[in-house]
Amino acid sequence: MDNVTAQGVKEAFGTEFQQYCLRRKISLKQDESGAFMVPNTNTLRECIRVLNRRKSKMDKRLKTLQKSTLPANCLNRDTQRLIKQYKTNGTEKRKLYKRTNNNLFLNDIEITIYLYNTSTILPSYKSRTILTNYALNTAKSGKEIYDFIIKETMKNVAITDYEVSISLIAPLLEQFKNKHRKFHYSSILKHLNHKQEILNEKSECKYELTIQQLRSFFDLIFAKVLPLNMFGKLQNLKKIKKAMFNLLEVPCFRSFDLKPLIEKLDIGIIVWLKNIKSTKTKWLIIMKFVRWLFVEFLLKILYTYFHITTSGTNHKRLYIIRGNWNSVQKKFIKKRIRSHIFQPDIKLNEWSPPIGIYKLFPKYSTVRPIFKPHRCSNADKNHLYTIHKFLKQLHITNYGVTDFQKQWKLIVKRNTKMKQLYLVSCDVVDAFGSVVQEQLYKIIKSLCENLPDSLVLKYYALKNEKIKDNDIIYRQYFCDPNLLLPFAPGTLYTYTNCNSGQWVKKNWLLERISSCIFYQRVQIKGKIFMIGKGLVQGTMLSPILSDIYYNFILHKKMTMFLKTGQIIKYIDDILYVTEYETSAKQFLDLIKKGIPQYNCYFKQAKTQSNVTYNGNAIVNDITYIGYKINCTTLELEPKRSNTDMRYFISFSKKYNLTALQFLKNRLNNVATFKISKIMLDSAINSTTTMTKILDEICLLQAKRACILIKELFSSVQKNVKSILKIIKNNNKLIARYVIKILLTFERRMNKSCVYAWNNYIMYSLWISYKTVFMKDKILHKYFTTFFHKLKLIL
């Protein structure tokens, strides 16, 4: 192993592993992408075992450290000041809430409902058949509606002796039916639609209804359609209305429990229940009545008059008037036909990629079409996997690996004189749809010129990062000196002992790539269209084809900027960094004009820079691929969404997990923090910035735990001790996770500093939990005693 490779091994894996390889005379070879090839599979397993032992050893040391007494803090003054501030401002006023008792008659009954999103498949036109197929529209009398409520709603709960209430409730239900039939829902929606453009200028989607508008719509329904006497008095109606408003804001795929609402109702003021002597029967009737009202009326109003969907980035629902959504879909189809993106289908004799469907997700003023292959056979999948491997290797061979963290660190490292750097961030308009198909295929053919006529697919063994039980996994890649392997820097791999490989002709690959570019097809309402322009978004090949296309443009049309600065590209986001203000202005000029030859244009509204150009707004912080970059200090912070945390949490869980196990798994998933290692690198960020980032992460974790606990546990009180145990262990795990990242940059960090970081993270986590739990109306009463007793030693 030469000196350069030995230094690379040290940087990637540490001095201990480097010395082990030198002692055992293990010859590693570093390729151009920064991955390391070992001689054989046995040596690979040996290296993995050594690295795992080292990892386990470090973890054990950190666990031992966390059990021992912590010494005095050795962090710098900024950190000490922050901790001191925590101590002085950590106490807060707590408001006590009365605890409500559960209704004994409803104890063993689950009363949950679901609000599902409507179809995203193009086209998703809906008629008003939903409202015409249920009791309120079809029943001839109030008695028939009441019979339906009692017998067809929650059939597993049988009710007897309810007949004495028929004479009082039937006229009210008749009145409800008549008001519903006379109410002009469409007229109200037209009125809301008229105000929509004025109210929605700053919303996520221009044509969605805001929650305030939806509340106004249902306010009118509650006031004009629902007879007040159905619920006794206004106080009951207000509670039902509030529950409906809460349901509108429930994240997707989450159930909504009606039991808390029903338990709060005052059944004593409901006159039509007075003839029923049994209190239990009264509660069961009102339970069925409320569930029927939601499922068979309020939800069906939503499904009939609204398209319910998401933006695709989180679980927050968007409500779009059905007529508006239908218009958006029709405009989308017509525009694509007029611009010749949708073209008549033609039949090919050779292989063709699978036909797909479009799923539409709202954007601000348009839609984002996501292509989903329809009925993809195993043979088609194998072809696509082979093509994808080839394109990935072709891309990495010609354009290298996109590694923002490494590139940014080099930029900061080179700026030793602390010069003012000029930054420009821009975004390609419709990156997939703007690709010129002929140009893309020409680019790929040119990149393949030096490749042999036949290529061989061989199996490689590499370290398995996902499955703990298996040290290595086997993957097939093209083996040729003209193609680099698509491994990330620091990957350990080797050839397998299998001498034979699968030979693939270059022409075979190019023919199928041609079909994937020129013969993309989508089915809309039984009719098949061929995509005549651009690439569809959502297929396996689209991202890598797009990367090849825009990297080619970058290296051909932006060469002069590569000489005066550095360009970092990630998918369709581009960041230019230079020392020269003139170069930055020239780059801004290029962005304004675009590159017509390749149909490449840039979103002017999303362009950011710290350079004055044609009156543009100068920014101090630039947002790029989830980072907030300080243009002066070059420090990085995470750019987090303003959307409420509860819309990002998924509750899909394995059926064999208990609530406690699920909570533990979710809290232990540190990947959800999306904490980039570079943000904890002292060469990039100051200690103050790092502690600020860690404080944000700790607060996010506490908020996440709060949402999970309230959703998972019907009885929090019974599980307080177990929950606290999970939180305590999870806090230690997070501290170890952060310290391991810190140690990758400062391997010689002394023991007292490790103690101090552990001390700080643990304190920040507990303070975050205290802040969040004590402000929550439900959790504070169960955890108040614990936080009073909690004593943190720093």
C-alpha positions in Angstrom: 0.0 0.0 0.0 1.6 3.3 -1.1 1.8 6.4 1.0 -1.1 8.2 -0.8 -3.4 5.3 -0.3 -2.3 4.9 3.3 -3.1 8.6 3.9 -6.6 8.0 2.2 -7.2 5.1 4.5 -6.3 7.2 7.5 -8.7 10.0 6.5 -11.5 7.6 5.7 -11.2 5.1 8.6 -8.8 6.5 11.2 -5.2 5.9 12.3 -6.0 2.6 14.1 -7.4 0.9 11.0 -4.6 2.3 8.9 -2.0 0.8 11.2 -3.8 -2.5 11.3 -3.7 -2.7 7.5 0.0 -1.8 7.5 0.8 -4.4 10.2 -1.1 -7.2 8.4 0.2 -6.0 5.0 -3.3 -5.7 3.6 -2.9 -4.0 0.3 -5.8 -1.6 -0.4 -6.3 0.2 -3.7 -8.1 3.6 -3.8 -10.0 4.3 -7.0 -10.8 7.7 -8.4 -14.2 7.9 -6.6 -12.5 7.4 -3.2 -13.6 3.8 -2.6 -11.1 1.1 -1.5 -10.7 -2.3 -3.2 -9.4 -5.1 -1.0 -7.7 -8.3 -2.3 -10.4 -10.8 -1.7 -13.7 -11.6 0.1 -12.0 -13.0 3.2 -9.9 -9.9 3.6 -13.0 -7.8 3.2 -14.8 -9.7 6.0 -11.7 -9.2 8.2 -11.6 -5.5 7.5 -15.3 -5.1 8.3 -14.9 -7.1 11.5 -12.0 -4.8 12.6 -14.1 -1.7 11.8 -17.1 -3.1 13.6 -15.0 -3.9 16.6 -13.6 -0.4 16.6 -17.1 1.0 16.4 -18.3 -1.2 19.1 -15.3 -0.4 21.3 -16.0 3.4 20.9 -19.7 2.9 21.7 -18.8 0.9 24.8 -16.4 3.6 26.0 -19.0 6.3 25.4 -21.6 4.3 27.3 -19.1 3.9 30.2 -18.5 7.6 30.1 -22.2 8.4 30.4 -22.5 6.3 33.5 -19.6 8.0 35.3 -19.6 11.4 37.1 -19.1 14.3 34.7 -16.3 16.7 35.4 -16.4 20.5 35.0 -17.3 21.9 31.6 -14.3 22.5 29.3 -16.2 24.0 26.3 -15.4 27.5 25.3 -17.0 30.6 26.8 -19.9 30.7 24.3 -21.0 27.2 25.3 -20.7 27.9 29.0 -22.7 31.1 28.5 -25.5 29.2 26.7 -25.6 26.5 29.5 -25.7 29.2 32.1 -28.6 30.9 30.3 -30.4 27.6 30.2 -30.0 27.3 34.0 -31.3 30.7 34.7 -34.2 30.7 32.2 -35.2 27.0 32.3 -37.9 27.4 34.9 -41.3 28.4 33.6 -44.9 28.9 34.8 -47.1 25.8 34.7 -50.9 26.0 34.4 -52.8 23.0 35.9 -55.7 21.4 34.0 -58.5 19.4 35.4 -58.5 15.8 34.5 -61.6 14.4 32.9 -63.0 11.0 33.6 -63.7 8.6 30.8 -67.3 7.7 30.0 -67.8 4.2 31.4 -70.5 3.4 28.9 -68.1 3.9 26.0 -65.0 2.4 27.6 -64.6 -0.7 25.4 -65.8 0.9 22.1 -63.5 2.4 19.5 -65.0 5.4 17.7 -62.4 6.4 15.2 -62.9 7.7 11.7 -60.6 8.3 8.7 -60.5 11.1 6.2 -58.9 9.7 3.1 -57.2 11.6 0.3 -59.0 11.5 -3.1 -57.3 9.9 -6.1 -54.3 11.7 -7.6 -54.4 9.6 -10.8 -55.0 11.7 -13.9 -57.9 12.3 -14.6 -59.7 12.1 -11.2 -63.0 13.7 -12.1 -65.8 13.1 -9.6 -69.5 13.3 -10.1 -71.9 14.0 -7.2 -72.9 10.4 -6.9 -71.5 10.2 -3.4 -74.2 12.5 -1.9 -77.0 10.7 -3.7 -76.2 7.3 -2.3 -76.9 7.6 1.4 -79.8 7.9 3.8 -80.1 11.7 4.0 -80.8 11.8 0.2 -82.6 8.5 -0.4 -84.7 8.1 2.7 -88.3 9.1 2.4 -88.9 10.0 6.0 -87.1 10.9 9.2 -88.0 7.5 10.7 -86.1 5.7 7.9 -83.0 7.9 8.5 -83.2 7.2 12.2 -83.5 3.4 11.5 -80.5 3.6 9.3 -78.5 5.4 12.0 -79.4 2.8 14.7 -79.1 -0.4 12.6 -76.4 0.4 9.9 -74.0 2.6 11.8 -71.5 0.6 13.9 -73.4 -2.7 13.4 -71.4 -4.4 16.1 -73.1 -2.2 18.8 -76.8 -3.3 19.1 -79.4 -1.0 20.7 -82.8 -2.0 21.9 -85.7 0.1 23.3 -84.9 3.1 21.2 -88.3 3.3 19.5 -89.7 5.7 22.2 -87.5 8.4 20.8 -88.7 8.1 17.2 -91.6 10.5 17.5 -89.3 13.3 18.7 -86.2 12.7 16.5 -88.0 11.9 13.2 -89.3 15.5 12.6 -85.8 16.9 13.3 -84.2 14.5 10.8 -86.9 15.3 8.3 -86.1 19.0 8.8 -82.4 18.2 8.4 -83.1 16.4 5.1 -85.1 19.2 3.7 -82.6 21.9 4.7 -79.8 19.8 3.1 -81.6 19.5 -0.2 -82.4 23.2 -0.4 -78.9 24.4 0.7 -76.9 25.8 -2.3 -73.5 24.3 -1.6 -72.2 25.2 -5.1 -73.2 28.9 -4.7 -71.2 29.1 -1.4 -68.2 27.5 -3.1 -68.4 30.0 -6.0 -68.3 32.8 -3.4 -65.3 31.3 -1.7 -63.7 30.8 -5.1 -64.1 34.5 -5.9 -62.1 35.4 -2.7 -59.5 32.6 -3.2 -56.9 34.5 -5.3 -56.8 37.4 -2.9 -56.3 35.2 0.2 -54.0 32.6 -1.3 -51.1 34.8 -2.5 -48.7 33.4 0.1 -50.1 29.9 0.4 -48.4 26.7 -0.7 -50.9 26.3 -3.6 -52.6 29.2 -5.3 -55.9 27.3 -5.9 -56.3 25.6 -2.6 -58.8 26.7 0.0 -57.3 27.9 3.3 -58.4 26.4 6.6 -60.2 29.7 7.4 -62.2 29.4 4.1 -63.1 25.8 4.9 -64.2 26.8 8.4 -66.4 29.5 6.9 -67.9 26.9 4.5 -68.7 24.5 7.4 -69.8 27.3 9.7 -72.6 28.0 7.2 -73.5 24.3 7.0 -73.8 24.0 10.8 -75.8 27.2 10.9 -78.1 26.7 8.0 -78.4 22.9 7.5 -78.2 21.3 10.9 -81.2 21.9 13.2 -80.1 23.1 16.6 -82.6 20.9 18.5 -80.8 17.8 17.2 -78.1 18.5 19.8 -80.2 20.3 22.4 -78.4 23.6 22.7 -75.7 25.7 21.0 -73.0 24.4 23.4 -73.2 20.9 22.0 -73.2 22.1 18.4 -70.1 24.2 19.1 -68.3 21.1 20.3 -69.2 19.1 17.2 -68.2 22.0 15.0 -64.8 22.3 16.8 -64.2 18.6 16.3 -64.9 19.0 12.6 -62.4 21.9 12.4 -59.8 19.7 14.1 -60.5 16.9 11.7 -59.7 19.2 8.7 -56.2 19.7 10.1 -55.4 16.1 11.0 -52.4 14.8 9.0 -52.9 12.2 6.3 -53.2 8.5 7.2 -54.0 9.5 10.8 -57.2 8.4 12.5 -59.5 10.8 14.3 -61.0 9.7 17.6 -64.6 10.9 18.1 -64.8 9.5 21.7 -63.3 12.7 23.4 -66.0 14.8 21.6 -68.9 12.4 22.5 -67.8 12.3 26.1 -67.9 16.1 26.3 -71.5 16.4 25.0 -74.2 17.2 27.5 -76.9 14.6 26.7 -79.1 16.0 29.5 -80.1 18.9 27.2 -81.0 16.8 24.2 -84.8 16.8 24.4 -85.4 13.9 21.9 -83.6 11.5 24.2 -85.7 12.3 27.3 -88.2 9.3 26.8 -85.3 6.8 27.0 -84.9 5.7 30.5 -81.5 3.9 30.3 -78.5 6.2 30.5 -76.4 3.7 28.6 -78.8 3.5 25.8 -78.8 7.3 25.5 -75.0 7.3 25.2 -74.9 4.5 22.6 -77.6 6.3 20.5 -75.7 9.7 20.6 -72.5 7.8 19.8 -74.0 6.3 16.7 -75.7 9.6 15.8 -72.4 11.6 16.0 -70.5 9.0 14.0 -73.2 8.9 11.3 -73.2 12.7 11.1 -69.5 12.7 10.4 -69.1 9.7 8.2 -72.4 9.9 6.3 -72.7 13.7 6.0 -69.7 15.9 6.8 -67.1 13.6 5.2 -69.3 13.0 2.1 -69.7 16.8 1.7 -65.9 16.9 1.6 -65.5 14.1 -0.9 -68.1 15.4 -3.2 -67.1 19.1 -3.4 -63.4 18.9 -2.8 -60.3 17.2 -4.1 -58.3 16.3 -1.0 -54.6 15.8 -1.5 -51.0 16.8 -0.4 -48.2 18.6 -2.0 -46.2 15.4 -1.9 -43.5 16.7 0.5 -45.4 16.1 3.8 -48.7 14.8 5.2 -50.5 18.1 5.4 -53.7 18.1 3.5 -54.6 20.5 0.7 -58.3 21.2 0.0 -59.2 22.2 -3.6 -62.7 22.9 -4.9 -63.6 19.9 -7.1 -64.5 22.1 -10.1 -61.2 24.0 -9.9 -59.3 20.7 -9.7 -61.1 19.4 -12.8 -60.2 22.6 -14.6 -56.5 22.3 -13.6 -56.4 18.7 -14.9 -58.1 19.6 -18.2 -55.8 22.6 -18.7 -52.8 20.3 -18.0 -53.8 17.8 -20.7 -54.8 20.4 -23.3 -51.5 22.3 -22.8 -49.5 19.2 -23.2 -51.3 18.3 -26.4 -50.9 21.8 -27.8 -47.2 21.9 -27.0 -46.8 18.4 -28.6 -45.6 16.8 -25.3 -48.5 14.4 -25.6 -48.3 12.8 -29.0 -50.2 9.9 -30.7 -48.8 6.5 -29.7 -46.9 4.4 -32.3 -46.1 0.7 -32.1 -42.5 -0.5 -31.9 -41.4 -4.0 -32.8 -38.4 -3.8 -30.4 -38.4 -3.7 -26.6 -40.2 -0.7 -25.0 -40.4 0.6 -21.5 -43.6 0.0 -19.4 -46.6 2.3 -20.0 -47.3 4.4 -17.0 -50.0 6.7 -15.4 -49.7 10.2 -14.1 -50.3 11.2 -10.5 -50.8 15.0 -10.1 -49.6 16.9 -7.1 -50.4 20.6 -6.6 -47.6 23.2 -7.0 -48.2 26.9 -6.5 -50.0 27.7 -9.7 -49.6 24.4 -11.7 -49.2 20.7 -10.9 -46.3 18.3 -10.5 -46.9 15.2 -12.7 -45.3 12.1 -11.2 -45.1 9.1 -13.6 -45.8 5.7 -12.2 -45.1 2.6 -14.3 -48.2 0.4 -14.8 -47.8 -3.4 -14.7 -44.1 -3.6 -15.0 -43.0 -7.2 -15.6 -39.9 -8.8 -14.0 -38.2 -8.8 -17.4 -38.8 -5.1 -17.8 -37.5 -4.4 -14.3 -34.3 -6.4 -15.0 -33.7 -4.4 -18.2 -34.2 -1.1 -16.4 -31.9 -2.1 -13.5 -29.2 -3.0 -16.0 -29.6 0.2 -17.9 -29.6 2.2 -14.6 -26.3 0.6 -13.5 -24.7 1.4 -16.8 -25.8 5.0 -16.8 -24.7 5.5 -13.2 -21.3 4.2 -14.0 -21.1 6.3 -17.1 -22.1 9.4 -15.1 -19.6 8.9 -12.3 -16.8 8.2 -14.8 -17.3 11.4 -16.7 -18.5 13.8 -14.0 -17.5 12.3 -10.7 -19.5 12.0 -7.4 -21.5 14.9 -6.2 -20.4 15.5 -2.6 -21.5 18.9 -1.3 -19.9 18.4 2.1 -16.5 17.6 0.7 -16.7 20.4 -1.9 -17.8 23.0 0.6 -15.1 22.0 3.1 -12.5 22.5 0.3 -14.0 26.0 -0.5 -13.7 27.0 3.2 -10.2 25.5 3.5 -8.9 27.3 0.4 -10.2 30.6 1.7 -7.4 31.0 4.2 -7.1 34.7 3.7 -10.8 35.1 4.7 -11.7 36.9 1.5 -15.2 37.9 0.6 -16.7 35.2 -1.5 -19.6 35.8 -3.9 -22.3 33.2 -4.1 -25.1 32.6 -6.6 -27.7 29.9 -6.1 -30.2 29.0 -8.9 -32.7 26.4 -9.9 -33.5 25.0 -13.3 -37.0 25.5 -14.6 -38.8 22.2 -15.1 -35.6 20.2 -15.0 -37.1 16.9 -16.3 -39.5 18.4 -18.8 -36.9 20.8 -20.3 -34.5 18.0 -21.4 -34.1 18.0 -25.2 -34.4 14.3 -26.0 -32.3 14.4 -29.1 -29.5 16.2 -27.3 -29.6 13.8 -24.4 -29.2 10.8 -26.6 -26.4 12.5 -28.5 -24.6 13.2 -25.2 -24.9 9.6 -24.1 -23.7 8.2 -27.4 -20.6 10.6 -27.2 -19.8 9.4 -23.7 -19.9 5.8 -24.9 -17.5 6.2 -27.8 -14.4 4.9 -26.0 -16.2 1.9 -24.5 -15.7 -1.6 -26.1 -18.5 -3.2 -28.1 -19.2 -5.7 -25.3 -19.2 -5.1 -21.6 -19.3 -7.7 -18.8 -21.4 -7.6 -15.7 -19.6 -9.0 -12.6 -20.5 -9.5 -9.0 -18.8 -7.4 -6.4 -18.8 -7.9 -2.6 -19.1 -4.7 -0.4 -19.7 -3.8 3.1 -23.4 -4.0 4.1 -24.6 -0.8 5.8 -28.2 -1.8 6.4 -28.6 -5.4 7.5 -26.7 -6.1 10.7 -26.7 -9.9 10.4 -24.8 -9.9 7.1 -21.3 -8.4 6.9 -21.3 -8.1 3.1 -23.7 -7.9 0.2 -23.2 -8.8 -3.5 -24.0 -6.4 -6.3 -23.6 -6.7 -10.1 -21.8 -3.9 -11.9 -20.1 -3.4 -15.3 -16.4 -4.4 -15.1 -14.3 -2.3 -17.5 -11.3 0.0 -17.1 -13.2 2.7 -18.9 -16.0 2.7 -16.3 -15.7 3.6 -12.7 -17.7 1.7 -10.1 -20.5 3.8 -8.5 -19.3 3.5 -4.9 -19.4 6.3 -2.4 -16.0 7.5 -1.0 -14.8 5.3 1.8 -16.6 2.1 0.5 -14.8 -1.2 1.0 -15.3 -3.7 -1.9 -13.7 -6.5 -3.7 -14.2 -8.7 -6.8 -15.9 -12.1 -6.2 -14.3 -15.4 -6.9 -16.8 -16.0 -9.7 -14.8 -15.8 -12.9 -17.7 -15.9 -15.3 -19.8 -12.8 -16.0 -22.8 -11.7 -18.0 -21.8 -10.1 -21.3 -23.8 -7.2 -22.5 -23.4 -5.5 -25.9 -23.0 -1.7 -26.0 -25.6 -1.5 -28.9 -28.1 -3.4 -26.8 -27.7 -0.8 -24.0 -27.9 2.1 -26.4 -31.0 0.7 -28.1 -32.8 0.4 -24.8 -31.6 3.8 -23.6 -33.0 5.2 -26.8 -36.4 3.6 -26.1 -36.4 5.0 -22.6 -35.8 8.5 -23.9 -37.9 8.6 -27.1 -40.7 6.1 -26.2 -42.0 7.1 -22.9 -45.8 6.5 -22.8 -48.6 7.4 -20.4 -52.1 6.2 -20.3 -54.9 8.8 -19.6 -58.5 7.6 -19.4 -57.9 4.6 -21.7 -55.9 6.6 -24.3 -52.1 6.1 -24.6 -49.9 9.1 -25.4 -46.2 9.2 -26.2 -44.1 11.8 -24.4 -42.6 13.9 -27.2 -40.5 16.3 -25.1 -38.5 16.0 -21.9 -38.3 13.2 -19.4 -41.1 12.0 -17.1 -40.5 12.5 -13.4 -40.9 9.4 -11.3 -39.1 6.6 -13.3 -36.0 4.8 -12.2 -33.9 6.3 -15.0 -35.1 10.0 -15.1 -32.8 11.3 -12.3 -29.6 9.8 -13.7 -30.5 10.8 -17.3 -31.2 14.3 -16.0 -27.9 14.4 -14.1 -26.0 13.4 -17.3 -27.8 16.1 -19.3 -27.2 19.0 -16.9 -23.7 18.0 -16.0 -22.8 18.0 -19.7 -24.3 21.5 -20.0 -22.3 22.6 -16.9 -19.0 21.4 -18.3 -19.6 22.6 -21.9 -21.4 26.0 -21.4 -20.1 27.0 -18.0 -16.4 26.2 -18.5 -15.2 29.8 -17.9 -16.9 29.9 -14.5 -15.1 26.7 -13.5 -11.8 28.5 -14.0 -12.8 31.5 -11.8 -14.7 29.7 -9.1 -16.4 26.4 -8.3 -19.8 25.1 -9.3 -21.7 22.7 -7.1 -24.7 20.9 -8.8 -27.2 18.7 -7.1 -30.0 17.5 -9.4 -31.4 20.8 -10.7 -29.9 23.1 -8.0 -26.7 24.9 -8.8 -24.4 26.9 -6.5 -21.6 29.1 -7.9 -18.9 30.3 -5.5 -16.1 32.7 -6.6 -13.7 35.3 -5.3 -14.5 37.7 -8.2 -17.6 39.9 -8.1 -17.3 40.3 -11.9 -17.6 36.6 -12.4 -20.6 36.4 -10.1 -22.3 39.1 -12.2 -21.5 37.3 -15.4 -22.9 34.1 -14.0 -26.1 36.0 -13.0 -26.2 37.3 -16.6 -26.1 33.7 -17.9 -28.8 32.7 -15.6 -31.0 35.5 -16.8 -30.5 34.6 -20.5 -30.5 30.8 -20.0 -29.0 28.3 -22.5 -31.5 28.1 -25.4 -29.6 25.5 -27.3 -30.4 23.0 -24.5 -33.7 24.5 -23.5 -32.1 25.2 -20.1 -33.6 28.2 -18.2 -33.5 29.2 -14.6 -36.2 30.3 -12.1 -35.6 34.0 -11.6 -37.7 34.2 -8.5 -35.6 31.5 -6.8 -32.2 32.9 -7.7 -30.3 34.2 -4.7 -27.0 36.0 -4.4 -25.0 38.4 -2.2 -24.1 40.4 -5.4 -25.9 43.4 -6.6 -27.2 42.9 -10.2 -29.9 44.7 -12.0 -31.5 45.8 -8.8 -31.9 42.3 -7.4 -32.2 41.9 -3.6 -29.0 41.1 -1.9 -29.2 38.3 0.7 -27.0 37.5 3.7 -28.0 33.9 3.8 -28.4 31.6 0.8 -30.6 28.5 0.9 -29.2 25.5 -1.0 -30.3 21.8 -0.8 -31.5 22.1 2.8 -28.6 24.3 4.1 -28.7 27.9 5.1 -25.3 29.3 4.1 -24.0 32.5 5.7 -22.4 34.4 2.9 -19.9 36.2 5.2 -18.8 33.4 7.6 -19.5 30.5 5.2 -21.1 28.7 8.2 -23.9 26.2 7.5 -27.2 25.7 9.3 -30.1 23.4 8.5 -33.0 25.1 6.7 -36.1 23.7 8.2 -39.6 23.9 7.0 -42.2 26.1 8.7 -44.8 23.4 8.4 -45.9 21.9 11.7 -43.9 18.9 12.9 -47.0 16.6 13.1 -47.3 16.7 9.3 -43.9 15.0 8.9 -44.4 12.1 11.2 -45.7 8.8 9.7 -47.5 6.3 11.8 -47.3 3.3 9.5 -46.0 0.6 11.8 -45.5 -3.2 11.8 -48.4 -5.1 13.3 -46.2 -7.1 15.7 -44.9 -4.0 17.5 -46.4 -2.6 20.7 -46.8 1.1 21.3 -43.7 1.2 23.5 -41.6 -0.7 20.9 -42.9 1.6 18.1 -42.1 4.7 20.2 -38.6 3.4 20.9 -37.9 2.6 17.2 -39.1 6.0 16.1 -37.1 8.0 18.7 -34.0 5.9 18.1 -34.1 6.7 14.3 -31.5 9.5 14.4 -31.6 9.7 10.6 -34.8 11.8 10.8 -32.7 14.7 12.2 -31.1 15.0 8.8 -28.0 16.3 10.6 -25.2 16.7 8.2 -21.8 15.9 9.5 -20.3 19.0 8.1 -22.5 21.1 10.4 -20.6 19.7 13.4 -17.2 20.3 11.8 -15.3 22.9 13.8 -13.4 23.8 10.5 -16.8 25.0 9.2 -18.9 26.1 12.1 -18.1 27.9 15.4 -19.0 26.2 18.7 -21.9 28.7 19.1 -23.4 27.7 15.7 -22.9 24.0 16.5 -24.6 24.3 19.9 -27.4 26.3 18.3 -28.0 23.5 15.7 -27.9 20.9 18.5 -30.4 22.8 20.6 -32.8 22.9 17.6 -32.4 19.1 17.1 -33.1 18.5 20.8 -36.2 20.6 20.6 -37.4 18.8 17.5 -36.8 15.4 19.2 -38.9 16.5 22.2 -41.7 17.7 19.9 -41.6 14.5 17.9 -41.8 12.5 21.1 -44.8 14.5 22.3 -46.7 13.9 19.1 -45.9 10.1 19.1 -46.9 9.6 22.8 -50.2 11.3 22.4 -51.0 9.4 19.3 -49.8 5.9 20.4 -51.1 5.7 24.0 -54.7 5.7 25.0 -53.5 5.7 28.6 -50.4 7.8 29.0 -50.5 7.6 32.8 -50.0 3.8 32.9 -46.9 4.1 30.7 -45.1 7.1 32.2 -42.3 5.1 33.7 -41.7 3.0 30.5 -41.9 6.2 28.3 -39.3 8.0 30.5 -37.0 5.0 30.4 -37.2 5.0 26.6 -36.5 8.8 26.5 -33.6 8.4 28.9 -31.9 5.7 26.8 -32.7 7.6 23.6 -31.0 10.7 25.0 -27.9 8.8 25.7 -28.0 7.3 22.2 -28.3 10.8 20.6 -25.4 12.1 22.7 -23.2 9.2 21.5 -24.3 9.7 17.9 -23.3 13.4 18.0 -20.0 12.7 19.8 -19.0 10.1 17.2 -19.6 12.7 14.5 -17.5 15.2 16.4 -14.7 12.6 16.9 -14.5 12.1 13.1 -13.2 15.7 12.8 -11.3 15.9 16.0 -9.9 12.4 16.7 -7.6 13.7 19.4 -10.4 15.3 21.4 -9.5 14.8 25.1 -11.6 13.0 27.5 -12.8 16.1 29.4 -14.1 17.6 26.2 -16.0 14.5 25.3 -17.5 14.6 28.8 -18.5 18.2 28.3 -20.2 17.6 25.0 -22.1 14.7 26.5 -23.0 16.9 29.4 -24.3 19.7 27.1 -26.3 17.4 24.8 -28.0 15.6 27.6 -28.9 18.8 29.4 -30.2 20.4 26.2 -32.4 17.3 25.5 -33.9 17.2 29.0 -34.6 20.9 29.0 -36.3 20.5 25.6 -38.5 17.7 26.9 -39.3 19.8 29.9 -40.2 22.8 27.8 -42.4 20.8 25.4 -44.1 18.5 27.8 -44.9 21.2 30.3 -46.6 23.3 27.7 -48.7 20.4 26.4 -52.2 20.3 27.9 -52.3 16.5 28.0 -48.7 15.4 28.9 -47.8 18.0 31.5 -50.0 16.5 34.2 -48.3 13.1 33.9 -44.7 14.3 33.7 -44.8 17.3 36.1 -43.6 15.3 39.1 -40.7 13.8 37.2 -39.4 17.2 35.9 -39.7 18.6 39.4 -37.5 15.9 40.7 -35.1 15.9 37.8 -31.6 17.1 38.7 -29.1 17.6 35.9 -25.4 17.7 36.9 -23.2 19.7 34.6 
